[in-house]
Amino acid sequence: MGDDPNSLLAQARARLRSPSGSGLGLSRQELADAVSAYIWNTWDETDRVDATWIGHLEQGRYRWPRQRRREALRAVLGVVTDAELGLFCTPRGPHSRDQRRGGTPASPVSEPPWHAPGDLLSELATEPGDVAGPTWRWGSFASQLNSSIERRQA
């Protein structure tokens, strides 16, 4: 619990606007919903990411989520590398905590992301029916996310 907060991830989330139209930043739950939808849409796998897990990442309790969650975070937040989100692999073993304290995560790349942060989410929240209170409707969001990603990769 005494780990350093992950300010890069918190800042990346704060740069995006909520698809609710409130003008506020993306909430932890909205990010969790987007990550879950990306995983479902990409791998047809249910992975119920929640606001608590996002909070643990931002608090520095977790530093290296599994590969699919890292990919989903990068796609939703509009970055290329894990380092841009403050995510890095931590050593395991009896001295892991001491090694982490002295180590430094990899430097973020200086190249721009494959799309500007926020573009993907703003594209996805273009219709009023896409937002249901603080969370997105799964089917509509997943369908739009897939279409947007395919257009960007083409």
One Martini backbone bead per residue (centre of mass of N, CA, C, O) as a GRO file, in nm:
protein
  154
    1MET     BB    1   0.050   0.066  -0.012
    2GLY     BB    2   0.333   0.251  -0.019
    3ASP     BB    3   0.317   0.334  -0.298
    4ASP     BB    4   0.349   0.517  -0.565
    5PRO     BB    5   0.183   0.712  -0.748
    6ASN     BB    6   0.009   0.718  -1.069
    7SER     BB    7   0.015   1.004  -1.248
    8LEU     BB    8  -0.002   0.923  -1.549
    9LEU     BB    9  -0.277   0.782  -1.540
   10ALA     BB   10  -0.442   1.010  -1.412
   11GLN     BB   11  -0.380   1.217  -1.639
   12ALA     BB   12  -0.495   1.057  -1.878
   13ARG     BB   13  -0.783   1.050  -1.767
   14ALA     BB   14  -0.820   1.366  -1.725
   15ARG     BB   15  -0.799   1.444  -2.037
   16LEU     BB   16  -1.065   1.313  -2.053
   17ARG     BB   17  -1.395   1.312  -2.144
   18SER     BB   18  -1.697   1.260  -2.066
   19PRO     BB   19  -1.967   1.098  -2.235
   20SER     BB   20  -2.205   1.247  -2.070
   21GLY     BB   21  -2.160   1.578  -2.104
   22SER     BB   22  -2.049   1.730  -1.832
   23GLY     BB   23  -1.724   1.817  -1.870
   24LEU     BB   24  -1.586   1.608  -1.732
   25GLY     BB   25  -1.392   1.381  -1.643
   26LEU     BB   26  -1.302   1.075  -1.648
   27SER     BB   27  -1.399   0.815  -1.485
   28ARG     BB   28  -1.318   0.526  -1.346
   29GLN     BB   29  -1.570   0.374  -1.449
   30GLU     BB   30  -1.548   0.456  -1.746
   31LEU     BB   31  -1.274   0.327  -1.790
   32ALA     BB   32  -1.356   0.042  -1.707
   33ASP     BB   33  -1.573   0.006  -1.925
   34ALA     BB   34  -1.384   0.048  -2.169
   35VAL     BB   35  -1.193  -0.185  -2.109
   36SER     BB   36  -1.405  -0.411  -2.108
   37ALA     BB   37  -1.510  -0.358  -2.396
   38TYR     BB   38  -1.246  -0.403  -2.545
   39ILE     BB   39  -1.205  -0.697  -2.457
   40TRP     BB   40  -1.467  -0.806  -2.570
   41ASN     BB   41  -1.430  -0.706  -2.868
   42THR     BB   42  -1.142  -0.841  -2.918
   43TRP     BB   43  -1.178  -1.145  -2.739
   44ASP     BB   44  -1.445  -1.244  -2.621
   45GLU     BB   45  -1.402  -1.135  -2.312
   46THR     BB   46  -1.466  -1.141  -1.980
   47ASP     BB   47  -1.378  -0.827  -1.799
   48ARG     BB   48  -1.435  -0.690  -1.481
   49VAL     BB   49  -1.374  -0.385  -1.465
   50ASP     BB   50  -1.310  -0.145  -1.205
   51ALA     BB   51  -1.271   0.134  -1.010
   52THR     BB   52  -1.085  -0.001  -0.803
   53TRP     BB   53  -0.863  -0.090  -0.999
   54ILE     BB   54  -0.795   0.187  -1.103
   55GLY     BB   55  -0.720   0.298  -0.825
   56HIS     BB   56  -0.482   0.105  -0.775
   57LEU     BB   57  -0.317   0.209  -1.009
   58GLU     BB   58  -0.307   0.513  -0.919
   59GLN     BB   59  -0.179   0.430  -0.627
   60GLY     BB   60   0.044   0.185  -0.691
   61ARG     BB   61  -0.040  -0.115  -0.628
   62TYR     BB   62  -0.042  -0.142  -0.935
   63ARG     BB   63   0.194  -0.195  -1.233
   64TRP     BB   64   0.121  -0.494  -1.393
   65PRO     BB   65  -0.085  -0.578  -1.595
   66ARG     BB   66  -0.220  -0.757  -1.801
   67GLN     BB   67  -0.199  -0.746  -2.136
   68ARG     BB   68  -0.500  -0.679  -2.207
   69ARG     BB   69  -0.527  -0.437  -2.016
   70ARG     BB   70  -0.300  -0.269  -2.132
   71GLU     BB   71  -0.409  -0.244  -2.417
   72ALA     BB   72  -0.677  -0.111  -2.339
   73LEU     BB   73  -0.558   0.137  -2.203
   74ARG     BB   74  -0.407   0.244  -2.449
   75ALA     BB   75  -0.648   0.273  -2.641
   76VAL     BB   76  -0.834   0.455  -2.467
   77LEU     BB   77  -0.589   0.673  -2.390
   78GLY     BB   78  -0.389   0.720  -2.642
   79VAL     BB   79  -0.135   0.518  -2.640
   80VAL     BB   80   0.163   0.321  -2.696
   81THR     BB   81   0.279   0.290  -2.405
   82ASP     BB   82   0.312   0.190  -2.082
   83ALA     BB   83   0.494   0.424  -1.977
   84GLU     BB   84   0.276   0.653  -2.032
   85LEU     BB   85   0.111   0.506  -1.772
   86GLY     BB   86   0.316   0.391  -1.549
   87LEU     BB   87   0.388   0.105  -1.661
   88PHE     BB   88   0.558  -0.171  -1.491
   89CYS     BB   89   0.775  -0.413  -1.430
   90THR     BB   90   0.801  -0.613  -1.146
   91PRO     BB   91   0.976  -0.762  -0.931
   92ARG     BB   92   1.023  -1.075  -0.778
   93GLY     BB   93   1.037  -1.127  -0.434
   94PRO     BB   94   1.185  -1.049  -0.129
   95HIS     BB   95   1.317  -0.761  -0.280
   96SER     BB   96   1.112  -0.598  -0.452
   97ARG     BB   97   1.054  -0.334  -0.299
   98ASP     BB   98   1.346  -0.225  -0.299
   99GLN     BB   99   1.387  -0.229  -0.608
  100ARG     BB  100   1.156  -0.035  -0.679
  101ARG     BB  101   1.251   0.216  -0.523
  102GLY     BB  102   1.528   0.236  -0.703
  103GLY     BB  103   1.371   0.238  -0.949
  104THR     BB  104   1.284   0.312  -1.295
  105PRO     BB  105   1.084   0.381  -1.519
  106ALA     BB  106   1.029   0.399  -1.823
  107SER     BB  107   1.047   0.608  -2.070
  108PRO     BB  108   0.876   0.796  -2.255
  109VAL     BB  109   0.781   0.858  -2.553
  110SER     BB  110   0.805   1.122  -2.807
  111GLU     BB  111   0.589   1.015  -2.965
  112PRO     BB  112   0.299   1.016  -3.091
  113PRO     BB  113   0.015   0.888  -3.085
  114TRP     BB  114  -0.205   0.718  -3.294
  115HIS     BB  115  -0.388   0.908  -3.115
  116ALA     BB  116  -0.552   1.141  -2.973
  117PRO     BB  117  -0.651   1.217  -2.684
  118GLY     BB  118  -1.011   1.160  -2.689
  119ASP     BB  119  -1.103   1.087  -2.973
  120LEU     BB  120  -1.229   0.810  -2.928
  121LEU     BB  121  -1.445   0.897  -2.718
  122SER     BB  122  -1.580   1.121  -2.884
  123GLU     BB  123  -1.671   0.935  -3.111
  124LEU     BB  124  -1.846   0.735  -2.923
  125ALA     BB  125  -2.028   0.999  -2.800
  126THR     BB  126  -2.244   1.100  -3.040
  127GLU     BB  127  -2.483   0.953  -2.899
  128PRO     BB  128  -2.720   0.958  -2.657
  129GLY     BB  129  -2.749   0.630  -2.635
  130ASP     BB  130  -2.440   0.576  -2.531
  131VAL     BB  131  -2.554   0.688  -2.257
  132ALA     BB  132  -2.593   0.557  -1.906
  133GLY     BB  133  -2.510   0.761  -1.724
  134PRO     BB  134  -2.195   0.669  -1.594
  135THR     BB  135  -2.236   0.451  -1.819
  136TRP     BB  136  -2.202   0.232  -2.074
  137ARG     BB  137  -2.322   0.070  -2.334
  138TRP     BB  138  -2.196  -0.213  -2.443
  139GLY     BB  139  -2.278  -0.267  -2.738
  140SER     BB  140  -2.239   0.016  -2.854
  141PHE     BB  141  -1.949   0.064  -2.763
  142ALA     BB  142  -1.809  -0.183  -2.890
  143SER     BB  143  -1.886  -0.122  -3.181
  144GLN     BB  144  -1.754   0.163  -3.198
  145LEU     BB  145  -1.469   0.085  -3.114
  146ASN     BB  146  -1.409  -0.107  -3.344
  147SER     BB  147  -1.453   0.092  -3.577
  148SER     BB  148  -1.244   0.302  -3.489
  149ILE     BB  149  -0.995   0.117  -3.491
  150GLU     BB  150  -1.013   0.027  -3.786
  151ARG     BB  151  -0.983   0.310  -3.909
  152ARG     BB  152  -0.700   0.373  -3.778
  153GLN     BB  153  -0.551   0.110  -3.905
  154ALA     BB  154  -0.608   0.177  -4.222
   0.00000   0.00000   0.00000
